Each structure stands twice: as structure tokens, then as C-alpha cells.
Amino acid sequence: MQNRRRFISHSAAVASAVASTVAFPLVAGAQPKTVKVGVLHPVTGALAYSGQQCRLGAQLAIEDINKAGGIKSLGGAQLEALLGDAQSQPQAGAAEVEKMNEAGVSAIVGAFASAICLATTQAAAKYNLPHVVDVGVADQIVERGLKNTFRFGPGYKKSTEVAMANLLVLNRAAGNPAKTVMIIHEESLFGSGTAALLARELPGYGFDVKEVVKHANPTRDFNNIVLRMKSINPDIVIPANYYNEYALLVRTMQQQKVAPKAIFSVLGGAASSYKFVKEFPEAANGIIDCNHWFNPKDKRAQELRKRVEAKGQFFSYEVFMTYTAMGLLADALERAKSTDRAALIDALASSTFSNHVMPYGPTKFVNGQNEGAQPLMTQVVKNDIKVIIPRDYREVEPVFPLKA
């Protein structure tokens, strides 16, 4: 246990927040025309929590955009959300795209899960319908040559690259105590793709991948997997799964007293989550993650967090990723000066959007991927989530527990 404490000891400060309240504006009298935008997420089914958080982020962004005067180049046109439910299934997401196209949306923002995004972007492409991907990290989404598809955040290749570089730094800082890894992943495109990438890349960084274990999504019992983990006794456990399964896996490890040197996540479903930290603080403590995260130095992010919390919700990555994706779309509408789909696609493709709360800098799309997007490293320390940014292992206190 002392070894584990040393592993999880190093962290940096995270942003604080200031208060603000949330309400949809009611505008009396004559109103400018509206721009219909599809807001498509899995708000029922296994991924309902994340989908609902994404929807909240979109609604907050639309509120802010409309309060600020709407799309000024279109005479102050207000954004109007057409809400869709992908029901945690790719085929349901594709069906919602058909409905939104018939309803005359100018673009779609969504749809959280990689497998759903793969289906919805393809369906939207049939109609040259712009689709801004808010979260979906599978790189296949932007590797098919779809001109209508734009992902604002990083994919799992970029996230894995950053995570592995920092894992190497942290291991060196402690004298290279960690050598073996076990990966546990959910069965869909996100988990399987991330696990395959990690299993391929980790040996090049000097780590021995002892086992890669796939589980169904949803899964309600991890006892057998954790028993297997106990027998393998890996130095590092890397979960690649959505919130519910991630939380249950880590709680099961705690119950069975399985304490590896680190739980080190890449895009962990619960790892960088205030909800997880609040509900299961002991299980969450010390987890290191490479994930979507806001710029902790941006006061607007702090204000947004307070607004979300005032609604009784957690400021999760789903909220601020979709919030920012909607801002990206509004910026493109402003510059396109049109709701024409081709003009909007051109505006997105040439975007230099930088008025956001993410640690990205100006947007630059190459084949639909924002090349400026990057994840941050986080760690749960004393019931809070800290941002850790090791740049040189000689400057970092030992994080891994084992003595060299």
C-alpha cells in the first residue's frame, strides 16, 4: 500500500469555479428566424447518463449563443435544438439522422459513443449534412473521407500517444518500477479499438502486456475478471470502458483488495469524473487518466462548471465537449453567413475557432480532425481531480511507488 501511495502522490492544481445560473431565454414579440440544429445523443439505454450530459452541454451552449444575439450574420437568428435519442444503439442513431434531415436541420452535433458516431456521420453524409462529432474517439470516424464530418476533440491515437509518453515519464521518475500491464476493455468500437492500440504500443515503451480482457457492455459483475487480475498481478491496470463498467470494475478491485501500482487510464469512462469521485472516493483515489479536460486556467470554464453544478449535475467531459462543439458550429454559421449545407461544410473545414474553454488553441481541421486537439493528464487526489503535466522526469517527484 505504501508503494501505491508513492505512485499516486504527484499532482497539480485544478480550476476553481464561480457561480452563475441557467435558464432558457423567453423572447417576447417578433423574433428573428431560427436555425435548426440536430442534437443527437444516447439519452436512454446503457449510455444514457453520458448522453444526457452531452445534451445538457449542447443546451447550455445554445442558451449562451442565443443570449449573445444568435447568429449575427443571419440577422440574429436563434439556434433551435431538435433533440434526438440514439437509444445507445448505432442503428437508432442513424434512424434519428433520417428524421432530422427530413425536419430540415442545418447540421448535427453528437453523438458521444464511437460506434454511434460512426453510424450517424455515415447517415448524414448521404445528405451532405454537416456533422460535428463531440466525443467519439475512434479514429475510423474521420478516416473514411467523409467531407461532412468534423471532430473537435482528439481521437484515441492522439490520446494514446500522449498517455504513453507521460506514462514513460512517470515510470522513469520513480526508477522504472512498473513493467507489466493488464488491459480490461468493453466490447464496442471505443473499448476494442483503444485496447488494440494500447496492446500494440505498450511493448515499444518497455511494458509487458500480460493479458487483454474483453467484457460485454453492459456488465454487472466483474468478480471473475478481478480474480484473474489477482492471479496475474500486473503492475498497471488499464481500463477502457464507459462510466458504469469503469466504476464497477474499480469498486470490485477495491472489494477484493487488488491494489496494483497504478490504475492508469486512456480516456477512462469514470477516471476523470467528479461523479465518480463523489460517489466512490476511496475507489477513485489515485487514478491517473489521459482524457478530455477543460483548460483549468480559463475562467469561463470555471463559470460553466458552477452553472452545471447549480443544476444539480456534474461537470463531466461530456458537458464541456458538447458545449464547445456547439460553439464551433455557431462560429461556422457566423462565417458562412448561410445555412446552406455546402457553405457550412466549407466554413467548418476552414475553421480557426479559438473562442473556447479547451486547452487546444486555434482549430485546424485536416481530413475532418482538429489537429490542435489534445487531452490532458489528470489524477484523483484527496477527493478532487488535479491536472498533472509532467514535462521532464527529472523535474517530477516519483509517482510510481516501487523503489528502483
Salt bridges, closest charged atoms under 4 A:
GLU63 OE2 - LYS67 NZ 3.08
GLU63 OE1 - ARG307 NH2 3.82
ASP64 OD2 - ARG307 NH1 2.81
GLU96 OE2 - LYS99 NZ 3.12
GLU98 OE2 - LYS126 NZ 2.74
ASP134 OD2 - HIS41 NE2 2.61
ASP139 OD1 - ARG151 NH2 2.70
GLU143 OE2 - LYS157 NZ 2.86
GLU201 OE2 - ARG200 NE 3.77
ASP208 OD2 - LYS210 NZ 3.00
GLU211 OE1 - ARG228 NH2 2.83
ASP235 OD1 - LYS261 NZ 2.71
GLU245 OE2 - ARG220 NH1 2.95
GLU279 OE2 - LYS275 NZ 2.88
ASP298 OD2 - ARG300 NH2 2.77
GLU309 OE2 - ARG305 NE 2.83
ASP331 OD2 - ARG335 NE 3.05
ASP384 OD2 - LYS386 NZ 3.64
ASP392 OD2 - ARG394 NH2 2.90
